[in-house]
């Protein structure tokens, strides 16, 4: 009887500790969770200053947050995660002025901005390669085992 009681208490303790800790069973399936509004680049590129809220809602979808204290601001959030690991997360805000779209800001870049950033990175990499090749051209290659500044001590 004591053996059964000890086994039950040990099992209960193990389950309690694993339920409240970071210890996870490797065979447990964790699903991917998408929360919020998934915004694509095409949606953001369609935005134009002066659009009505209905037009913005048609393009972007219903915002996650419409603040009661700031009715001229819509917030779009998106998070894609599995378990504790977040794969993608962003925040995008749309501002209205007198019932028309005035501005927007957020974690998204348009295609033109991405192309500019990629071109800048490419140009920076090309400049580094040019600098390295010019540095190699300036240093003379020496032949033999002795350096040009050192006297030759070999007898012969």
C-alpha positions as CSV (number, residue, x, y, z in Angstrom):
1,X,0.0,0.0,0.0
2,X,2.8,2.4,0.8
3,X,4.4,1.7,-2.5
4,X,1.3,2.6,-4.4
5,X,0.9,5.8,-2.3
6,X,4.5,6.8,-3.0
7,X,4.2,6.1,-6.7
8,X,1.0,8.1,-6.9
9,X,2.6,11.1,-5.0
10,X,5.7,10.9,-7.2
11,X,3.7,10.8,-10.4
12,X,1.6,13.8,-9.2
13,X,4.7,15.8,-8.3
14,X,6.3,15.1,-11.6
15,X,3.2,16.1,-13.5
16,X,2.8,19.3,-11.4
17,X,6.5,20.3,-12.0
18,X,6.4,19.6,-15.7
19,X,3.1,21.4,-16.2
20,X,4.5,24.6,-14.7
21,X,8.0,24.6,-16.1
22,X,9.8,25.0,-19.4
23,X,10.3,21.2,-19.6
24,X,8.4,20.1,-22.6
25,X,7.7,16.7,-24.1
26,X,9.5,16.4,-27.5
27,X,6.7,14.4,-29.0
28,X,4.1,17.0,-28.2
29,X,2.8,18.7,-31.4
30,X,2.9,22.5,-31.4
31,X,0.8,24.3,-33.9
32,X,1.6,27.5,-35.8
33,X,-0.5,30.3,-34.5
34,X,-1.3,33.3,-36.7
35,X,-2.8,36.3,-34.9
36,X,-3.7,39.6,-36.4
37,X,-3.9,41.0,-39.9
38,X,-1.5,39.6,-42.5
39,X,-0.6,42.5,-44.7
40,X,1.0,42.0,-48.1
41,X,3.2,44.5,-50.0
42,X,0.5,45.0,-52.6
43,X,-2.0,46.2,-50.0
44,X,0.4,48.8,-48.7
45,X,1.3,50.0,-52.2
46,X,-2.4,50.6,-52.9
47,X,-2.7,53.1,-50.1
48,X,-3.0,56.7,-51.2
49,X,-3.4,59.9,-49.3
50,X,-7.0,61.1,-49.3
51,X,-8.7,57.7,-49.2
52,X,-11.8,57.2,-47.1
53,X,-11.8,54.8,-44.2
54,X,-14.1,52.5,-46.2
55,X,-11.5,52.3,-49.0
56,X,-8.7,51.6,-46.5
57,X,-10.8,48.9,-44.8
58,X,-11.5,47.3,-48.2
59,X,-7.8,47.2,-49.0
60,X,-6.2,46.4,-45.6
61,X,-9.1,44.6,-43.8
62,X,-10.5,45.4,-40.4
63,X,-7.9,46.8,-38.0
64,X,-7.0,44.9,-34.9
65,X,-7.2,48.0,-32.7
66,X,-9.4,51.1,-33.1
67,X,-8.7,53.2,-30.1
68,X,-11.7,55.0,-28.5
69,X,-9.5,57.9,-27.5
70,X,-7.9,58.1,-31.0
71,X,-10.6,57.3,-33.6
72,X,-8.4,58.6,-36.4
73,X,-5.8,55.9,-35.8
74,X,-6.0,52.3,-36.8
75,X,-3.4,49.7,-35.7
76,X,-2.7,46.5,-37.6
77,X,-0.7,43.9,-35.7
78,X,0.5,40.6,-36.9
79,X,2.3,37.7,-35.1
80,X,3.2,34.3,-36.4
81,X,4.6,31.9,-33.9
82,X,4.9,28.2,-32.9
83,X,5.1,27.6,-29.2
84,X,7.4,30.3,-27.7
85,X,9.3,31.0,-30.9
86,X,8.1,34.0,-32.9
87,X,8.8,33.7,-36.6
88,X,7.3,37.0,-37.8
89,X,5.9,40.0,-36.0
90,X,5.0,43.6,-37.2
91,X,3.0,46.6,-36.4
92,X,1.5,49.0,-39.0
93,X,-0.5,52.2,-38.2
94,X,-2.8,54.2,-40.4
95,X,-3.6,57.8,-39.5
96,X,-6.7,59.7,-40.7
97,X,-7.3,63.5,-40.7
98,X,-10.9,64.8,-41.1
99,X,-12.1,61.4,-42.4
100,X,-9.4,60.9,-45.0
101,X,-6.2,58.9,-45.0
102,X,-3.4,61.3,-44.0
103,X,-0.4,59.0,-43.4
104,X,0.8,55.5,-42.5
105,X,3.8,54.0,-40.8
106,X,5.0,50.7,-39.7
107,X,7.4,47.8,-40.1
108,X,6.6,47.2,-43.7
109,X,8.8,48.4,-46.6
110,X,7.5,48.9,-50.1
111,X,9.2,47.2,-53.0
112,X,10.9,50.4,-54.1
113,X,12.4,50.9,-50.6
114,X,13.6,47.2,-50.5
115,X,15.2,47.6,-53.9
116,X,17.0,50.8,-52.7
117,X,18.2,49.1,-49.6
118,X,19.4,46.0,-51.6
119,X,21.2,48.3,-54.1
120,X,22.9,50.2,-51.3
121,X,24.1,46.9,-49.7
122,X,25.3,45.8,-53.1
123,X,27.2,49.0,-53.7
124,X,28.7,48.9,-50.2
125,X,29.9,45.3,-50.9
126,X,31.3,46.3,-54.3
127,X,33.2,49.2,-52.7
128,X,34.7,46.9,-50.1
129,X,35.8,44.5,-52.9
130,X,37.4,47.4,-54.9
131,X,39.2,48.6,-51.8
132,X,40.5,45.2,-51.0
133,X,41.7,44.7,-54.6
134,X,43.5,48.1,-54.7
135,X,45.2,47.2,-51.4
136,X,46.4,44.0,-52.9
137,X,47.8,45.8,-56.0
138,X,49.8,48.2,-53.8
139,X,51.6,45.5,-51.8
140,X,54.6,44.1,-53.8
141,X,55.0,40.4,-54.0
142,X,58.3,39.2,-52.8
143,X,60.2,36.2,-54.1
144,X,62.3,34.0,-52.0
145,X,62.5,33.6,-48.3
146,X,63.9,37.0,-47.4
147,X,62.0,40.2,-47.0
148,X,63.1,43.3,-49.1
149,X,64.1,45.3,-46.0
150,X,66.2,42.6,-44.4
151,X,69.8,42.0,-45.4
152,X,70.6,38.6,-46.9
153,X,72.7,36.7,-44.3
154,X,73.2,33.6,-46.4
155,X,76.8,32.8,-47.2
156,X,77.6,31.5,-50.5
